[in-house]
Amino acid sequence: MMKFKLLNLLVFGAVVSLLSSCLSSVVLEENVIDQQNETQIQQYISSKGLTMQKAGNGVYYTITQSNASGRQMLLGDTIRLHYVITRLDGVKIDSSSVLTDKPFTFYHNGVNTNIFLKFLSLLHEGEKGTFILPSRLVGGGVAFPNLAANQPVRCDISYFYTFGEEADIDHYIAKNNITVTEKTTEGVRYIKTRDGSADLIAGKVAKIKYTGKFLNGEIFDTNLNTTDSLSLTVGSTAASFVTGFMIGANKMKLGEKATIIFRSALGYGATGDSRDGGRIPPYTPLIFELEIVAMKDQ
């Protein structure tokens, strides 16, 4: 029995030793790559005559156009920017559509796989900057088109604006010359587009035709092309409908048409809608075009 226990201990010790050796090798390899990156970056900075600071995560940066009073991005913001990403030898890897003046746009949902979230916190709105990222912040040992594994990259930001959802909605309304009929205390923008003929009665079932859109105009859901209509109990706070939709629909009359716009806190919030392959991203304001087509008893 003692020999058996001793054998088990020896085997366990050998496995621990092997795992420790492998982990040490991995750590050592990562340290070597970090040092190689550091040398490459320092040589590049020197060769280009740049003056750069180093952030806590290893990003080197310099602000080429300052706007210290500008807004910094927050979780849930919409980010718009123009960028050029290059290798340190000058080969372009990717860029936004500068020629068409259409900035790259994304929602700041906190997902760290987004390369821009590794350094945009260093910028204020309206600033420009140059950033050099070590490979572990880019993809590490993964190779990409025109970029070998474990290679640092340079990113130049020539345009950077960050908007909260409320500002996004206001920008959309102003851009499309929309007159808001009412803004509720909860923040729902209510735009009446056709008068109704009769008040809805609490407890009755309203039949609704609808189209759901994002602020960019993309339709994510509609029942206009079907014979079905959405059923909603008037005055209800049923969990099957998001809060913003309920607030808007309950304000309408029979036969009325209206557009409602609301922030994600009244919609699908920080998680988005994961149904149908995640059709609504997190932190996304929504637009609904509604028409009350009928009212019936339950």
Sequence and secondary structure as in RCSB ss.txt:
>XXXX:A:sequence
MMKFKLLNLLVFGAVVSLLSSCLSSVVLEENVIDQQNETQIQQYISSKGLTMQKAGNGVYYTITQSNASGRQMLL
GDTIRLHYVITRLDGVKIDSSSVLTDKPFTFYHNGVNTNIFLKFLSLLHEGEKGTFILPSRLVGGGVAFPNLAAN
QPVRCDISYFYTFGEEADIDHYIAKNNITVTEKTTEGVRYIKTRDGSADLIAGKVAKIKYTGKFLNGEIFDTNLN
TTDSLSLTVGSTAASFVTGFMIGANKMKLGEKATIIFRSALGYGATGDSRDGGRIPPYTPLIFELEIVAMKDQ
>XXXX:A:secstr
 HHHHHHHHHHHHHHHHHHHHHHHHHHHHHHHHHHHHHHHHHHHHHHHT   EE TTS EEEEEE  TTS    T
T EEEEEEEEEETTS EEEE BGGGTB EEEE    TTSGGGGTGGG  TT EEEEEE GGGTTTT  BTTB TT
  EEEEEEEEEEE HHHHHHHHHHHTT   SEE TT  EEEEEE  SEE  TTSEEEEEEEEE TTS EEEE TT
SS  EEEETT   TTS HHHHHHHTT EET EEEEEE GGGTTTTT B HHHH B TT  EEEEEEEEEEE  
